[in-house]
Amino acid sequence: MFVTRTISGAVLIALALLINHFGGPLLLLSMLAISLIGMFELYRATKVSEKGVNSLTIAGYTGAVIWYAAVWTGHVKGTSFQQFFVPALTLGLTIILFVYVFSFPKYHADQMMTVFFGIVYVAVCLSFIYLVRDLPDGRWHVWLILLCSWGCDTSAYVVGRLLGKHKMAPVLSPKKSVEGAAGGVIGAALFGGIYGFAIGGHLETTINVVPLYAVICAVGALISMVGDLAASAIKRDHQIKDYGNLIPGHGGILDRFDSVIITAPIIYFLCCVLKF
């Protein structure tokens, strides 16, 4: 299992390096594809569609495509994506309501709400990876998302194994400890600082990014743990071990990107607030 996870992880990093290098349409379409797969896993796990697709999940996927089209439109026009935020989500919600109403009583209200949740939770949140990449120096900033997510996971695992005594969420995730969580935040901050020191000379900004990157990764690490636990809570609610088996040794898209999903928007807004 360890060898499989390592090889899969190496392949993922290689793909991330390649896609991030080119950015633009390749990155946008890659995030859309990942989002659609993640939504499929979520809808299957929550039993909105246990096999294949149905008209309600198709409405959800259509909403995700509309969202990414809005993000791309904002990029092409050189304007902030926020002005397309409400229209895109409203249109997606309208399509879902249309299917719900005109196929009633085929689907239940909780299924309709889950489908809309999937658009926001998976598609919208993952699109922020592209939005971070689209910022000035974004090709460098985007790695903060993975550093604070996967860096936190790795550090928390190591520290938890060595020092973990106090359970952080005993019912939801018995193996996670308070000590591991603290180690994850500190480890992510160290990774961020080291990364800032390594690439500082390549950035357009004259600001010393070492402390900024460390703080951003520490904050992102805290958020990433919430994302990880939230994804675990959904799995426990529906009594499944993994969302899928697409990535050998890791599970599905949501199993691997559970912490990234909620961290990406935080990194984007931190970069915007700090103006670099």
Secondary structure as the mmCIF struct_conf table of DSSP 4:
data_model
#
loop_
_struct_conf.conf_type_id
_struct_conf.id
_struct_conf.beg_label_comp_id
_struct_conf.beg_label_asym_id
_struct_conf.beg_label_seq_id
_struct_conf.end_label_comp_id
_struct_conf.end_label_asym_id
_struct_conf.end_label_seq_id
HELX_RH_AL_P HELX_RH_AL_P1 PHE A 2 PHE A 22
HELX_RH_AL_P HELX_RH_AL_P2 GLY A 24 ALA A 45
TURN_TY1_P TURN_TY1_P1 THR A 46 LYS A 47
BEND BEND1 VAL A 48 VAL A 48
BEND BEND2 GLU A 50 GLY A 52
HELX_RH_AL_P HELX_RH_AL_P3 SER A 55 LYS A 77
TURN_TY1_P TURN_TY1_P2 GLY A 78 GLY A 78
BEND BEND3 THR A 79 THR A 79
TURN_TY1_P TURN_TY1_P3 PHE A 81 PHE A 81
HELX_RH_AL_P HELX_RH_AL_P4 GLN A 82 PHE A 102
TURN_TY1_P TURN_TY1_P4 SER A 103 PRO A 105
BEND BEND4 LYS A 106 TYR A 107
HELX_RH_AL_P HELX_RH_AL_P5 ALA A 109 GLY A 118
HELX_RH_PI_P HELX_RH_PI_P1 ILE A 119 VAL A 124
HELX_RH_AL_P HELX_RH_AL_P6 CYS A 125 ARG A 133
TURN_TY1_P TURN_TY1_P5 ASP A 134 ASP A 134
BEND BEND5 LEU A 135 LEU A 135
TURN_TY1_P TURN_TY1_P6 PRO A 136 ASP A 137
HELX_RH_AL_P HELX_RH_AL_P7 GLY A 138 HIS A 141
TURN_TY1_P TURN_TY1_P7 VAL A 142 VAL A 142
HELX_RH_AL_P HELX_RH_AL_P8 TRP A 143 LEU A 163
BEND BEND6 HIS A 166 HIS A 166
STRN STRN1 LYS A 167 ALA A 169
TURN_TY1_P TURN_TY1_P8 PRO A 170 LEU A 172
STRN STRN2 SER A 173 SER A 177
HELX_RH_AL_P HELX_RH_AL_P9 VAL A 178 ILE A 199
HELX_RH_3T_P HELX_RH_3T_P1 GLY A 200 HIS A 202
BEND BEND7 LEU A 203 GLU A 204
BEND BEND8 ILE A 207 ILE A 207
HELX_RH_AL_P HELX_RH_AL_P10 VAL A 209 ASP A 237
TURN_TY1_P TURN_TY1_P9 HIS A 238 GLN A 239
BEND BEND9 LYS A 241 LYS A 241
BEND BEND10 TYR A 243 TYR A 243
BEND BEND11 LEU A 246 LEU A 246
STRN STRN3 ILE A 247 ILE A 247
TURN_TY1_P TURN_TY1_P10 PRO A 248 HIS A 250
STRN STRN4 GLY A 251 GLY A 251
BEND BEND12 GLY A 252 GLY A 252
HELX_RH_AL_P HELX_RH_AL_P11 ILE A 253 LEU A 274
TURN_TY1_P TURN_TY1_P11 LYS A 275 LYS A 275
#
